[in-house]
Amino acid sequence: AHIEQYFAEFLSKLEERRGKEEDTSQYPALSVKLGGTDSYPLPLGRNVLWVGTMNQDETTKSLSDKVLDRGIVINFPRPNEFKRRIEINKDVATEERYLSVETWNSWKLNFSKEQIIASEKVITPYKELVEAINKEISNIGRAIGHRVWQSIENYIWNYPDVRRLLISNDADMNDNDFNAELKKKIDPAFEDQLVQKIMPKLRGIETRGESRNVLGRILSKIGSFKAEGHAINISKDFENAIKFGDGQFLWVTSEYLNMEPDNQ
């Protein structure tokens, strides 16, 4: 079924949460019911994550732009090696461990005004590639808005390797050597977001006619970005999406995840 039919209230509450990162008292809440208990309000704070799974075959509905713009899609690749499972693991943890609010908040990177200004030069090449892709897909009615780019950039800056480097003692985004190292950390985070936020928007595009030309130009831009020294290895998967979709763009492989670290 369409996810909007049973998750409509949640998606609506997410809209109320935008712009309220600091004032937690204003977070919207959902009324949650479990079994026969009375409902209780669950505030949709930034430490509340929602995860779901779905099959991708002829029996399922495609995710709409409304859902894609508000979430992240992760496609699991085929296994390279099958594992045996002789007996189901029946061990059950006897102790629940919770993540403290302090630990969660420590994971979020908070930029100073100086860092915001310095970060503009660092993030610009990535933003320009997304803008170039967006210009192409706008020709076939699949353009993205501010929300998607803001989500991509937020993911990049809070990516563990990126964040760890930025909070180090020698972090200086005005230093060329530091920025070269930072780029190496940003590239895999950005690649994640191309796969998780942009490629799902292209699902179903025809791989012939003008649409095929659009896809070809996007592939060329991704290749040029890699040629500039960025470790973006999704070109093969992009070609597979054109080839394997029976006339439609369908992201079905994750070869980029199998690239050796030295090639990334």
N, C-alpha and C positions, 0 to 999 in steps of 0.2 A: 504494500500500500504506500501511497505518497506519505513521506515523513511529516509533511506540513499538516496532515489531517490529525495526527495524534501528538505532535510536538509543537502545535501552533502557539500555545500559551508560553512555552519556554522560549521560543524564538522571539515572541513579543517582549518578554521580560528582558532579554538580552539588549533590546533597543533601549529600554529604560536605564540599563546599567552603563551605557556609553557616556563617557565624560565624568564619571563618578568614582574614579580610581582612588582618590584620596579620602573622600568622605564615606566611610563604610556604613554609617548610620542610614544613608540614603539608598543603599542597595535594595533592589526589589527582591521579593521572596516568592517561592512557590509553596503551595499547600501540598504536603506529601502525605500519602496514606499507605500504610503497610499492613496488610491483613485487616483485622478487626479493630485496630487501634484508632484513636482519634487523630485527625490530621494535625500536623505541626508545621510551622513556617520554616522553610529552609532558605536562608539568605543566599543570593547568588553572588557571593564574594568572588574575588579573583582566585581564591584557593579552592574553588569548587570546579572540578573538571568533569565533563560528561563524555563518555566513550561508548561507542556502539559498533556493532559489526553488521555487515550485510554481504550477501552473495552478489556476484555480478554475472548474471546470465539472462537467458530469455524469459525467466519467470519473475524478474524483479523490475521495479520502476527506476528510471534514472533519477539521480539527485537533481533538484532544480537549482537554478542560479541563487535563489534565496538561501538555500542550505549551504551551497558551496562557498558563498561569500562569507558566511558566518562560522565556518568550520574548516577543518583540515582533513583531507582525504589521504590515507596511507594505503597503498596497494602492496600486498605481500607477494614477493616473487616466488617462483617455483623453487623447491629445495634442490640443491646441487647433489646432496647425498641423503638417501633415505635412512631413517633410524628405526631400529627394531623396537617393539614394545611388547615384551612377553607378558608382563603383568601390569595392570593399572596401579599407579602409585596411590596407596591408600593412606599415606601419612597426612595428618591434618595438624596444622600449627596449633599449639596449645595456648599461645599468647598473641594477642593483637598488639601491633605496634603502630602508633600514630605519629604523624609528622607534626612537629610543633609549628605554631604560627611564626615564631621567630626564625626558624630554619627556612620556612617557605619564603618569608619576606626577604631573607638574606640572599636568595637566589635572583631576585629582581634587580636589574641594573638601573640605577637612577643617575641620569646625566646631569652634570652641572651646566650652567649657561655656556661656559667656555667649551665644554665637551660637545655640546649641541652644535656650536658653530664649527668646531674642528671636524665633527663627524660628517658634515655636509660634503666635503671633498672626498671622503672615503666611500660614502654610500652612493654618490652620484652615478658612477658607471653602472651599478646594478639597477638603479632607478631608471636610467636611460634605456637599458635593455628592455625592461618591463614596459616602458612607455612605447618603445618601438614595436614590441609584440602587440600591445594594446591597440596601436594604430592599425595594425594589420587585421586583427580579429574584429575591429569595429566595422570593417567592410562587409562582414558576414553576420553582423548582429550579435556578437559575443563579447563586447567590450566590458572591461571591469571598471570599478569606481574607486574612490579614495579608500574605502574600507579595506579592500583587498591589499593595496599597497601598504597601508598602515599596519596591517596584520603581518605582512611579509617582513617589513623593517623591524617590527617588534620582536618577531621570531629570531631574526638575525642577531640583534644586539643582546638577546638573552640566551643565545645558543651557548651551552656550557664552555666550549673551547674559546669562543669569542669573549664571553664575559670574564673568564679566568684571566685572559691576557689584558683586558681593559682595566682590571682592578689590580694589576701587578704594579710594583713600585716604579718600574721604568716606562709606564704607559704614557706616551706622548704622541697624539695623533697629528702633531705638526712635524714629526720626525719621519723622514722618508723610509729609513730602515725599519722603524717600528711598523709603519703602514704596510710595508711589503710583507712582514710577518703576519699582520692582521688580515691582509687579503687572503692568505693561505687558510686562515681559520674561518673567514666569512664564506669562501667559495662553497664548501660542502653544505653550509646552512642555506645559502641561496639556492643551491641545486635542489635541496629538499623542497623548498618553497615553489620552485618552478614545477616540480612534479606534483606537489600536494595542492597547490592553489591555482595554477594556470592550466596545466594539462587537462584536469577534469572539465574545464570550461569548453574544451575543444571536442569533447566526446560527441560523436554523431555527425560531425561535419563531413560532407561528402568529399571524397578524395579524387574528384575529377572536376573539370571546368575551372571556374574562377576560384573556388574553394581550394582546389589543388595548388593553384598559383600562390594563394595566401599561405598555405602550409609550407610550400617550398621556400618562400621568402623568410618565414619564421625559422625554418631549419638553417637557412643561410646565416641569419643573424646570430643564432646560437653558435654556429661554427666559427663565425668571426670573433665572437666574444672569447671562445676558447683559444683562438689564434693570438689573442692579445695577452695570453699568459694566465687565463683563469682556468681552474680545474673543474670545468663543466663537461661531464661525460655522458650526456643524455641523448646525443645525436643518434646513436644506434637504436635506442628505444623509440625515439621519435619516428625514425624510418620504419620500425616495426609496426608502430601504431597506424601508419599510413597503409602498410602492406597487408596486415592481418585482419583488418576490420571489415572485410567483405564490402568494400565501397564506402566505408565510413571510418573516420578517425576513431581508433579504440586503443587506449593505453593498456597493453596487456603484458608487457615485460618490464623487468627492472635490472637490465644488464649493467647499468651504471653502478649498482651496489657491489658488483663483483670485480670492479677495477682494483688493481693493486694500489696500495697507498702511495708508492713512488710515482704512479701515473695520475694521481689526483691533485 
